[in-house]
Amino acid sequence: MAKKKVIVCFDYENDNRYKNLINAWDKNLDIDFSFNDLTPNEIQTSDIPRIKGALTTKINQATYTLVIVGRYSNSQHKDHKEIGYKNWQNFEIAKSKENKNKLIAVKLDRLFDSPDELKYADATWVYSFDQKEIIDALNKA
């Protein structure tokens, strides 16, 4: 079975450890899972139009967007006006919806506020960071 083209959307400063766990799943040959890291800090520029372009290119190459909803996923970014959305996660979700990617939302805690762009979206929801549940959600999406 071919690996899915999955983009992981997360708050780099606060939820990076979850991306690292997903990275470990990707390296495990027994797990049918792959992803592309879209973290703006890793794009090696602070130029917002260039970041947007790089993110959009990677999102358009994916068919799934896995959104990790952490405590700060809907917090306003200092550059929100230039980004055009409340933060980078909202930008990535909006672009994923435009690309018709299947959305999987993993809420780390039910009390955490979901990104605005994820609210009322046609997403498959997982309410814990559980490998089996996340992979099942990807397969059902």
N, C-alpha and C positions, 0 to 999 in steps of 0.2 A: 504494500500500500504506500502511495506517495505521501511524503510529509506535507502538511498544510503550510501555506504561506501566511504566517501570523505576525502581525505587528503588535508589540506590547506597548501600551500607553500607560504611563505611570509618572508619579511625582519623583523626579530624580533625587532631590535632596532628602526626602523623607521615606520613600518606599523602595529604595534601590535594592535592599536585601531580597525583596520578593522577585525582582527581575533576575537577581543572581541565582535564586532557586530555579527559576524557569530556565535560565541558561544551563544549569546542571541537568535539567530534564532533557534539554536539547542534545546534550552530549551523550546521554544514555541511549545506546542503540536499540534498547528494548522498548523505548517509548516513541510512539509515532507522533512526533511533535517537533516543530522548528519555528524560529522567530527571528525577526530583524530588530535590532535595538535602535530606537528612534530618539534617544535622549538628546535634547538640544545641546547640552554641554559637550557632548562627544562629537559634534559637528565642527568643532574647532574654529568657530567664528562667533562674533557677537552681532553680526549684521543680520537684522531680523528678516529682510527679504530673502537673503541667501538661506537662512534657516528654514523659512517657510517653503522655499523651493525644494530643498533637500528632503524635508519631511513629506511634502506632497508627492515627490517622486517615489519614495519608499512606500507610502500608503497606497499609491496607485499600483504598486507591484504585488500588494497583498490581497488576499480574499477574506481574511479574518482580522478583526481588531479586538485584542484582549485588553480590556480596561481594568486596571487595578485601582479601585476606589478606596483611597486612604483618607486619613483625617483632613488633609489639606487639598484634596483633589478639586475643590470648587473655590479655593481661595484666589483672590485677585492678584495677578502678577504685576510687578512694577511697570512692565512694558505693555500692559494690556491694550492700550490704545493703538500701538503699533502692530501688535499681534492681531488685533481685530476681534478678539475674544477675551473672555475673562482671564484665561491662562493657556499654556501650551496644551494641556490635556483637552480643553474644550476645542481648541483649533484642530487637534488631531482627530477628535471624534467627529466634528463637522465635516472634515475632509474625507473621513472614512465613510460617512453617510453618503456624501456626494459620489464616492466611488462604488457605492452599494456593497461595501464590505459587510460581512456578517459580524454583528457586535456581540461580544461576550463580556459581561460586567461582573467582576469579582469584588464584592463588597467585603472589606476586611472587618468591618463592624457595622451592624445594621443602623447604628446611630450616625454614621458619617454621612455628610451631605454629598450626594452624587453631583458630578459635573452637570451644569445646566444643559449642555448639548446631549447628555445621556438621558435626561428626564424625558419621558414620553417617547423615547426611541424604541424601535423594535429590537430589543436586546434579549439575549438569554442571560438570566441572572444566576449567580452562584453566591451564597452567603457565608463562605468561609474560604480560606486559602488551602484547599484540599486538592492534591494532585488528581485523584480519580474523578472528583466532581468537575474540575476544570476541563480535563480531557473529555469527559462525557459531554459537557456543555459544548465544547468545540465540535464534537462529532454529531451532536443534535442540531446545531445551529444551521 
